[in-house]
Amino acid sequence: MNEFSLIETYFNWGSSSLANLGIGDDCAVINIDPNYQLVTSVDTLIEGVHFPLNTSASDIAYKSLAVNLSDLAAMGARAKYFTLALTLPNIKKKWLSQFSASLKSLSDEIGIILVGGDTTKGTLSITINVTGVVEKDKALLRSSAQVGDLIFVSNTISDAAYAWKQLQNNQIPSEYAINHFNRPKPQLVLGQQLSTIANACIDISDGLEQDLKHILTCSNVGASINIDDIPLTNEVKTYIAKTNDWCLVLAGGDDYELCFTVPVKNMNLLKNLQSKNNVTVTQIGIINDSMMLTKIGTFDKQCCSYQHF
Amino acid sequence: MNEFSLIETYFNWGSSSLANLGIGDDCAVINIDPNYQLVTSVDTLIEGVHFPLNTSASDIAYKSLAVNLSDLAAMGARAKYFTLALTLPNIKKKWLSQFSASLKSLSDEIGIILVGGDTTKGTLSITINVTGVVEKDKALLRSSAQVGDLIFVSNTISDAAYAWKQLQNNQIPSEYAINHFNRPKPQLVLGQQLSTIANACIDISDGLEQDLKHILTCSNVGASINIDDIPLTNEVKTYIAKTNDWCLVLAGGDDYELCFTVPVKNMNLLKNLQSKNNVTVTQIGIINDSMMLTKIGTFDKQCCSYQHF
């Protein structure tokens, strides 16, 4: 099978009103709305690094798109289109069918369209470049946290890292935890709703501590967080009680929840938002002018964040 | 070195008026002009597949961006911004410095800016997603060739494939030929000028015959080309005379020249364009309604195009 029939067979999902032309020409041509700014991000997932060797094609496709969508969520953007660069060791029709079906399913759910791609031969690797839109000057940034802002995270933290650790230790985590690892839910709706409520936002991909520190550094502020307030599932709480492995919570990574800061005056808006949507947000600390991150609560051990190299 | 210091050290080239925010936030935020459409394309280059193992970091960087720019050229687009997904087996400071300097040099020359990226650990692989703009409904397409159009190619064909073949056979090609292989020049200026003159256009990446066939298929037309009219350097002519290896010319690939079709009424415009610019274009055939590609001239052998798998 050559590249053209591969793309035609598995990734030609039909045209759309957004893109005049998609797969088939040298480039996709895309209409743009003058009231918006583009928001774009790229992430690569590599077998054995970002997902275990035995991960299903369906989960790989889902996660590859979801982690990119999470970057759009962190900016408060609406997802618009993406390109796919897929490196495959060989052509397996069943694998490609499952990969394609899963990618299309998440795309349809989110309302994002595939406008172009490239397939090459090599170690399995998926690079997705997502583009979304935000209203002019309304993008949620890392650099806008203000002293006095309250710090929140969405849902629960470290489920994915917990699942990964259990699998590595030949333990069986709950389906809930595995699902967080293989199929993280990008918080696009929450991100968009926060764009008029929060001052700063980031998605937690490399671990809560490291990602919160990005907000602090970019905003030239400090923070105090209470480790005991970090929302955890009972499963993770039990694991921590047994192991005292707080590193998992602070540096676990792969959460794809949002960490954001909200000025006190917007707390009622945040409460309304919570009650309207199926999302829980939990306050874990406060922004201060210390230029440091102070961790209070039961945890006092230094722990390392994920290193890419 | 972690991912953040790697990006900060090698790829933070400063901000620009196009992108409000580049490297450092979850996504880049980009201003858009309402009179234009976006044009976007992605290509992956893998060591040992798209460039030999001993290729310099500088040439790898150049080629990775150039082949993507060539897709924009084929659409008649102006280059605006790109993202870089870089997979590295390890961190070598000298290699990264050279890669970064070369990428920046070509970016500056073209006037395209790097707005975001991702670095991961694995087999050396470079995925670049370029985005450009075209005036509304002015994109050059593969699908607009008309019966009676004359078919042209820019400059000379198969220099890169010739260089690659010589290197594989432990022969030393000319610097000119090697340069075509390692540093193909994206024909952006020509593409933009052709947007009001040509009916259809493609860049020759997979071999002249295969890429011309894309135009024919997309436009529902046929063509007749005269193999003897294909412009070749003396070096390649000598090689062909010796080997009769016409496959190199028809299926060699990696040219990144443009193949385009022009209605007879625009021939004077095309002549003016040629004399104004440092580019040669050569007529090699004519579009007809046969729905086939007929090759006349000294060549009559079937030859295979490049297969990605």
Interface residues (C-beta under 8 A of the other chain):
Chain A: M1 N2 E3 L6 N20 L21 G24 D25 D26 C27 A28 V29 I30 N31 I32 D33 P34 Y36 Q37 L38 V39 T40 S41 V42 D43 T44 L45 I46 V49 H50 D71 L72 A74 M75 A77 Y81 T83 L84 A85 T87 L88 N90 I91 V115 G116 G117 D118 T119 T120 K121 G122 T123 S125 T127 N129 T131 G132 V134 A139 L141 R142 S143 I202 D203 C218 Q307 H308 F309
Chain B: M1 N2 E3 L6 N20 L21 G24 D25 D26 C27 A28 V29 I30 N31 I32 D33 P34 Y36 Q37 L38 V39 T40 S41 V42 D43 T44 L45 I46 V49 H50 D71 L72 A74 M75 A77 Y81 T83 L84 A85 T87 L88 N90 I91 V115 G116 G117 D118 T119 T120 K121 G122 T123 S125 T127 N129 T131 G132 V134 A139 L141 R142 S143 I202 D203 C218 Q307 H308 F309
